[in-house]
């Protein structure tokens, strides 16, 4: 792994744990075994290091989410969709990348809000477009009796937001409770839209 990638990996763990404001370039440099000024050979400053770390984490998370959904292909759609939500909950508790991405997507540093959202919105739009394609496919194949597969996909993305915001703010137990309460309502409801 080259020095820049090593710095990005170290920065990820610090930004995930301490947030943008709490992360220290000095501690990141120490973890990598370099002096703080050496960071500037690769990044203009903390802002660029943070944004590149977030971009890389978003790319990897998108790939992991898609792979996970594909791995559930032999399950019925309801189990695949709910399973994806449960996977995201699990990943938040064990993966610094997932934790970092979710925290920054919902609570970006105020000084970098616009730049963060320029990275996050395309990620979320891509996920929503994929979900629309999934719902349309299942609806046209007769596996999902909905009149509005696009609405079902958007509602699913909204459910993801609610469950994951609870995860970030309230922890796993509250997030699991929210999913358990809302899933039957969502699944029954999309059959009527």
Secondary structure, DSSP 8 states (H G I E B T S, - for coil): --HHHHHHHHHHHHHHHHHHHH--HHHHHHHHTS-GGGGGGT-SSHHHHHHHHHHHHHHHHHHHHHHHHHHTTTS-HHHHHHHHHHHHHHHHHH-HHHHHHHHHHHS--GGGHHHHHHHHHHHHHHHHHHHHHHHHHHHHTTSS--S-HHHHHHHHHHHHHHHHHHHHHH-HHHHHHHHHHHHHHHHHHHTT-
